[in-house]
């Protein structure tokens, strides 16, 4: 079967998913042409044989690819997704908002096949005469695993907050709310891994603003972690992961945490709903919708990223944290969460991708 791949290879979410898909294809002995967006594998633990396979697939593209071959692409729903190396492009994207723009709708319609990682996005685009496919993501067993390791010896319950700092993920609000209830209480600790690589210069000032000049000995802002092995330690060091993002395509770090047996406080909305439920997480009902505009990544009146995100009630969030504490005290291991490793795999993700390629 002749087909090609156009994938970002970097340490961001798109790159993490790409490597998992590529490793699955490597295991199956497939040899597609690969057109990479970046070639940064520094975050990953990659053996020489897989690296040689990657280089071979990249070299194959210009020599072998033909435009009639289908191409599977993982990318944003923007203008560059119309610039394809194939007449049969299958696009998987992570759409998070609720109001596709005319440009986004046109781009969606002009891909041979369109797929999303959550049913929330599938349902939204279905309202515009488009029939997207649903391709759920999987647990990254190549780079993440549960560690039987004690990170703190004083009995504290550790909360983790993940994802790059931006309005959509509601970091400011949830950290301030957590501080009101648990700040300077030695029984609890909040670790924030929220570095935004697109705002390197602004990060120190942005982090200072979150706590509004107040100081809490039990709230910690961590440096950027550019290696998966380090990030795996971070995820394992927490007892509860918090995911209150107002719009998600999946929620990778929160999902990885719960799948490794960590308890969670999760907003019952958008991509989180694909894998989080009342059994494996403490679900918080959204309170309302607010504008996604933040003046940085989401700007009103542009061709992309228009719409609203979900918000939450602070009291409901704190109640969720208190319920999660009870779960930790009952059993530190989230057994229901561990089942996600079998329910969502990149073998299943790749099966769906290959089915779409075969049908092209």
Order of alpha helices (4+ residues) and beta strands (2+ residues): beta-alpha-beta-alpha-beta-beta-alpha-beta-alpha-beta-beta-alpha-beta-alpha-beta-alpha-beta-alpha-beta-beta-beta-beta-alpha-alpha-alpha-alpha
